[in-house]
Amino acid sequence: MILRSWKAINRGKLIGKAAVTLPTGMEIDDVPVLREDGGGARACLPGTPVIGRDGRVARIPSTDRINYEYPIRWRDKKQADQFSWAVTMLISEHYGPDALEGETQR
């Protein structure tokens, strides 16, 4: 995997967004890297907010967080974990481990 770019954002759980190229040649932009509750970081595939019938962004009732849908996804958790590990390791190697430790902005 190749890390093409990294942009630190540090807002809420979002640490930043990466752009990567997979070994197959597939390019994925806007890969969110999120702060995990127990510490650490996790990369996932980009999603889009769900828009309700009223034209507003749908929220998850129990948490009031935005509800996302994912048009592409990994076949299983193992693949998702491998992708996350590879992306976060590349960011740490290129920008240092502090790149994934940014302070939260609101």
C-alpha positions in Angstrom: 0.0 0.0 0.0 1.2 3.5 -0.8 0.3 6.6 1.3 -0.3 9.4 -1.3 -1.3 12.1 1.2 -2.3 12.9 4.8 -4.2 15.8 6.1 -4.5 16.3 9.9 -8.0 17.6 10.9 -8.3 16.8 14.7 -12.0 17.6 15.1 -14.0 15.4 17.4 -13.1 11.8 16.8 -11.6 12.6 13.3 -7.8 12.8 13.5 -7.4 13.3 9.7 -7.9 11.9 6.2 -5.5 9.9 4.1 -5.3 9.0 0.4 -3.9 5.6 -0.4 -3.2 3.3 -3.3 -3.8 -0.4 -2.7 -1.5 -3.0 -4.2 -4.1 -3.7 -6.9 -3.8 -0.1 -8.1 -7.1 1.0 -6.7 -6.9 4.5 -5.3 -9.0 5.5 -2.3 -9.2 9.2 -1.2 -10.7 10.7 2.0 -9.9 7.6 4.2 -11.0 8.8 7.6 -8.6 8.0 10.5 -10.6 8.1 13.7 -9.6 8.3 17.4 -10.7 5.2 19.2 -12.4 5.4 22.6 -9.7 3.2 24.3 -6.9 5.2 22.7 -5.2 4.6 19.4 -6.4 5.3 15.9 -8.4 3.4 13.3 -8.7 3.9 9.5 -11.9 2.9 7.7 -13.3 3.2 4.2 -15.0 6.5 3.4 -18.7 6.7 3.8 -21.5 9.2 3.0 -24.0 10.6 5.4 -27.5 9.1 5.1 -30.0 11.8 4.0 -33.6 11.3 5.3 -36.8 11.9 3.5 -36.9 15.4 4.8 -33.6 16.2 3.1 -31.7 16.4 6.4 -28.7 14.4 7.5 -30.0 11.3 9.5 -28.7 10.8 13.0 -28.5 7.7 15.2 -31.1 8.3 17.9 -29.2 6.8 20.8 -26.0 8.8 20.2 -27.2 11.7 18.0 -24.2 11.0 15.8 -24.5 11.2 12.0 -25.5 8.0 10.3 -23.3 6.9 7.5 -23.7 4.4 4.7 -20.7 2.6 3.1 -21.0 1.8 -0.6 -17.8 -0.2 -0.5 -16.8 -2.4 2.4 -14.4 -5.2 3.5 -15.7 -8.8 3.3 -14.8 -9.3 7.0 -13.4 -7.7 10.1 -9.9 -9.3 9.5 -9.6 -7.4 6.2 -10.9 -4.2 7.8 -8.3 -4.5 10.6 -5.5 -5.2 8.2 -6.4 -2.1 6.1 -6.6 0.0 9.3 -3.3 -1.2 10.6 -1.5 -0.6 7.2 -2.9 2.9 6.9 -2.1 4.0 10.4 1.4 2.4 10.2 2.1 4.3 7.0 1.0 7.6 8.6 3.2 7.0 11.6 6.2 6.1 9.4 5.9 9.1 7.2 4.8 11.8 9.7 5.8 10.3 13.1 3.7 8.7 15.8 2.5 12.1 17.0 0.6 12.5 13.7 -2.1 10.2 15.2 -2.1 11.9 18.6 -3.3 15.4 17.7 -5.3 17.5 20.1 -9.0 17.5 19.7 -10.6 20.7 18.3 -14.4 21.3 18.7 
